[in-house]
Amino acid sequence: MHEMQSFLKKADILTFLNIIFGFLALILILNNQVNIAARLILVAIVADGFDGYVARRSMSESDFGMNFDSLSDCISFGVAPALLMYSYISEWWVIGISLLYVGAGVLRLSR
């Protein structure tokens, strides 16, 4: 049982890293450091892949873990890429596309 709990903690830590990388990407985008922000989004992808792997391998998948992962994905793969897209093309029509992108991501993750 103790081994399962340590895997669960590791999966949660990886999910939290996903949130950290996504939020740091948002901060960097706001500070016009979009190249580093784009790389952090890619690093978030790696953390996201490993958290699911660790949770499945340890057979410690849970509703909490799935919800935690979905919320972190909204930041790293919804809001951050949409803001990144807008930072590259600062035109009014990109706002609409960014809103659609975030909305579609949230709808997908909420299912």
C-alpha positions in Angstrom: 0.0 0.0 0.0 2.8 2.4 0.8 4.3 1.9 -2.6 1.0 2.8 -4.3 0.8 6.0 -2.3 4.3 7.0 -3.3 3.4 6.5 -7.0 0.3 8.6 -6.5 2.3 11.4 -5.0 4.7 11.2 -8.0 1.8 11.4 -10.5 0.4 14.4 -8.6 3.8 16.1 -8.6 4.1 15.6 -12.3 0.7 17.0 -12.8 1.7 20.0 -10.6 4.8 20.4 -12.8 2.4 20.6 -15.8 0.6 23.5 -14.0 3.9 25.2 -13.2 5.1 25.0 -16.7 1.8 26.3 -18.1 1.6 29.2 -15.7 5.3 30.2 -16.3 4.5 30.1 -20.0 1.7 32.6 -19.4 4.0 34.9 -17.5 6.7 34.7 -20.2 4.1 35.4 -22.9 3.0 38.5 -21.0 6.7 39.6 -20.8 7.2 39.1 -24.6 9.4 36.0 -24.1 7.3 33.8 -26.4 10.1 31.5 -27.6 10.8 30.3 -24.1 7.1 30.2 -23.3 6.5 27.9 -26.3 9.3 25.6 -25.1 7.7 25.5 -21.6 4.4 24.4 -23.2 6.4 21.5 -24.8 7.9 20.6 -21.5 4.4 20.6 -20.0 3.4 18.0 -22.6 6.2 15.7 -21.3 5.1 16.2 -17.7 1.5 15.5 -18.7 2.5 12.3 -20.5 4.5 11.0 -17.6 1.8 11.7 -14.9 -0.7 9.5 -16.7 2.0 6.8 -17.3 2.9 6.8 -13.6 -0.7 6.7 -12.4 -1.6 3.9 -14.8 1.6 1.9 -14.0 0.9 2.1 -10.3 -2.8 1.4 -10.7 -3.5 4.5 -8.7 -5.8 6.3 -11.1 -8.5 8.2 -9.3 -11.2 10.8 -10.0 -9.1 13.4 -8.2 -6.1 12.6 -10.4 -8.2 12.8 -13.6 -9.8 16.1 -12.5 -6.5 17.5 -11.4 -4.9 16.6 -14.7 -7.8 18.1 -16.7 -7.6 21.4 -14.9 -3.8 21.6 -15.4 -4.3 20.7 -19.1 -6.7 23.7 -19.4 -3.9 26.0 -18.3 -1.0 24.4 -20.3 -2.8 23.3 -23.4 -5.8 25.7 -23.5 -5.0 29.1 -22.2 -1.3 29.2 -22.7 -1.3 28.3 -26.4 -4.3 30.6 -27.1 -2.5 33.5 -25.5 0.7 32.5 -27.4 -1.2 32.6 -30.7 -2.6 36.0 -29.9 0.9 37.3 -28.9 2.2 36.3 -32.4 -0.8 37.8 -34.3 -2.3 40.7 -32.3 -5.3 41.2 -34.5 -9.0 41.3 -33.4 -10.0 38.1 -35.3 -7.3 36.1 -33.5 -9.1 36.9 -30.2 -12.1 35.0 -31.6 -10.0 32.0 -32.7 -8.3 32.0 -29.3 -11.6 32.0 -27.5 -12.9 29.1 -29.6 -9.7 27.2 -29.0 -9.9 27.6 -25.2 -13.7 26.9 -25.2 -13.2 23.7 -27.3 -10.4 22.6 -25.0 -12.4 23.1 -21.8 -15.4 21.3 -23.3 -13.2 18.3 -24.3 -11.5 18.1 -20.9 -14.8 18.5 -19.0 -16.2 15.3 -20.6 
